[in-house]
Amino acid sequence: MNTVNVVGAGIMGLASAWRLAQRGWQVTVFDRREAIREASWAAAGMLAPGGEIDSKTLLSELALRSLAMYPEFVRDLEEETNLTVEYRECGATEVAFDDAAFTALTDKAARQARIGIPSEPCRYSANGSDFPARRYPDDAIVDPLCVNDALLAACRKRGVAIREHETVTEILAGGSGVKTEQGEYPSDRVLIAAGAWSSALLPGLPRSWPVKGHMLYFDMEPGLLNGIVRSEGVYLLQRDAGGVIVGSSMEDAGFDREIAPEIVTDIHRRAAKLLPALSGVKPADCWNGLRPATDVGPVIGRVDDTNTWTAYGHFRNGILLAPVTSAMIAEQFAN
Ligand SMILES: Cc1cc2nc3c(=O)[nH]c(=O)nc-3n(C[C@H](O)[C@H](O)[C@H](O)COP(=O)(O)OP(=O)(O)OC[C@H]3O[C@@H](n4cnc5c(N)ncnc54)[C@H](O)[C@@H]3O)c2cc1C
């Protein structure tokens, strides 16, 4: 049987491990912490090309393909694990609070229409006022914690070995295995899916670095929000049980993980403009996570003609891009 060592038990490492195990690979996944404790745990779960993309790039193509793959990805995961994955094709509303924002939103919508992201004008009411907005019917939501739990269960069911608290310190020559503090693990192939830490593992890879984002959680009654609502860098969405998730900041702060109260306050203030019910309500929780950024977009594929592959650099869209990335890795491994 062919063997592969995967570095990183985030959504990229686990989704790829699952798809490879389904195709008969014997997979071992290593993580320096517990599985799913970094960006993939921190994410909101928007599947929202409408909020993220307005030009034709590799990212836009992957994002639209992956969005289309999501229903089947969720169905496969649910069938494999008997777990429920909270996924909703609910659309998004993007609100303009002033004329300049409205012009920017209209221009963006025209660019997006040319690359296959539809939207239509609408109105948005908050605090007794009515604002111009656009409705993006195709944007969707998934609960990343459900996806992650299901991926872990699916991996275990397929016999994937998950070695937590074991840091990979070196990729062996040509991708012939990995070295950790506990020993050497030879394998036929290696997949580097270590998020913001990826490029440190192998000289010559496109640089990856962390972009910190704060998230807030409010305990609310269900039914407050129908889909994603966003405006000027702030977004809100509601889980089925009622919890409202609000994000986020974009901070160049290295691997720092401190919660910054002034950033939490600022996000809360801007969110309450969109959903006045949040005014005066204390967040029940807040956290941050480290998005894996690169200069070149997602780095997915084989490293030269070695036996090392990569799947990292998904920045703000890794939850969205998991289906397409894992499918690409599985296809490339088959050839
Ligand atoms: C605040 C926030 C909100 C977000 N919201 C969304 C959203 O709404 N929609 C969306 O699509 N995306 C969103 N994202 C982006 C998404 O979370 C990421 O793109 C995605 O989770 C990246 O997954 P990953 O598996 O590459 O990285 P990670 O989840 O960071 O996983 C990498 C793993 O590698 C491990 N690792 C690192 N180095 C080593 C080593 N040497 N040895 C062993 N293990 C190692 C780490 O411990 C970690 O578990 C958000 C991100 C943040 C931070």
The ligand as an ORCA input file, in Angstrom:
! r2SCAN-3c Opt
* xyz 0 1
  C     -10.750     34.690     12.236
  C     -10.810     33.853     10.995
  C     -11.996     33.754     10.283
  C     -12.055     32.990      9.113
  N     -13.252     32.870      8.464
  C     -13.331     32.097      7.338
  C     -14.558     31.927      6.672
  O     -15.585     32.440      7.111
  N     -14.575     31.179      5.544
  C     -13.458     30.579      5.038
  O     -13.542     29.925      3.994
  N     -12.255     30.715      5.676
  C     -12.185     31.461      6.796
  N     -10.987     31.613      7.441
  C      -9.780     31.049      6.826
  C      -9.627     29.566      7.151
  O      -9.852     29.383      8.516
  C      -8.200     29.112      6.775
  O      -7.889     29.464      5.458
  C      -8.099     27.592      6.912
  O      -8.594     27.164      8.162
  C      -6.654     27.139      6.738
  O      -6.622     25.756      7.021
  P      -5.245     25.006      7.146
  O      -5.555     23.591      7.405
  O      -4.397     25.351      5.965
  O      -4.510     25.717      8.388
  P      -4.701     25.534      9.967
  O      -6.118     25.322     10.341
  O      -3.976     26.666     10.603
  O      -3.973     24.161     10.262
  C      -2.587     24.012     10.152
  C      -2.164     22.951     11.152
  O      -0.772     22.655     10.986
  C      -0.230     22.412     12.256
  N       1.222     22.555     12.171
  C       1.929     23.666     11.886
  N       3.249     23.407     11.865
  C       3.392     22.088     12.139
  C       4.497     21.219     12.260
  N       5.751     21.636     12.076
  N       4.277     19.911     12.584
  C       3.016     19.455     12.763
  N       1.919     20.250     12.656
  C       2.103     21.539     12.340
  C      -0.904     23.440     13.147
  O      -0.833     23.087     14.523
  C      -2.336     23.413     12.600
  O      -3.163     22.505     13.289
  C     -10.905     32.327      8.631
  C      -9.715     32.400      9.369
  C      -9.666     33.135     10.546
  C      -8.401     33.165     11.335
*
